[in-house]
Amino acid sequence: MTYTSDTAPLNHKSVAAVIAELIDAANVATHKVIERRKAKAHLSKLSDRYLRDIGLTEHDVPGATRMQLPSGGALELIDIRRSRSANW
């Protein structure tokens, strides 16, 4: 019986590579979920005034965290808020 590329049995190296890729994909997905939760938590802590300054309302927060934006942006907004005086 001859094997073609479609029917060749998997060797241990290719199985290990597939498992490693699946683990990496799971880690990336988990990291994204964690980052979105952090972003939502940071945005939820902002007052309506600060949310308005960045063009959001409290009802936009869940949708904003589902967007493909870096959660570092939310952290930067918190840092900016803390560094500015209350007159802006």
N, C-alpha and C positions, 0 to 999 in steps of 0.2 A: 504494500500500500504506500503510495506516495503522498506526501503532505504538501499542500500549497500554503501560501501565506495566510489564507483564510481558515485553514483547518489545522495548522501547526499547533501542537500543544504548547501551553505557556510554560516557560521555564521559571525557576525560582527568582531569577533576577527581574524578570518583567513583572511578576506578581508583586514583588517587593516594591518595585517602582510605582505600580498602580496604587498600592496601599499607601505609599508615601504621598502621592499626589492627592489622594482622598483625604488624608490627614491634614495636609496643607490647605486644601480647600475648606475643610471644616474649621480650621484655625482662622482663616481669613473671614469666613462668614461669622464666626463667633466674635471676632474683633470688631466687625462692622456693627453688630447688634449692640455691643458694649459701648462703642463710640456714639451711636445714635441715642442710647439711653442717657449717656452723659450730656449730650447736647440738649436733649429734651429737659433734663433736670436743670441745666444752667439757664436755658431760655425760660423755663417755668418760674425761676426765681426773679426774673426781671419784672419790674413794675410795668404797668400799662404805658406809662410815659416813655420809658426806655424802649419798650417794644415798638411804640409809635415812631420813635427816632430812627429805628432801623427798618421801618415800613411793615411791621407786623402787628397783629392783634393777638390776644390770648388764644383765640380760636384758630389762629394760623400755626401755633406751635407744634401740634402733632403732625401736620402736613409738612412743615418746614424740616422736621427731623427725618422725614422719609425721602427728602430730596438728596441728590448726590452732592452734598456740600461737606467740606471738612468740618468736623466738630471743633477743630482748633479755632474756627471763627467764633463760635459761641464763647470759648474760653477767652479769646482776645477781647470780645465785647465786655465780659465781666472785668477783665483787667483794666480796660479803658474806663469803665464805670467807676472803678475803685480809685483810679489815678486822677480823675477829674474832680473839680470842685462841683458843688451842687447847683451852680448857676447856669448850667447849660441845659 
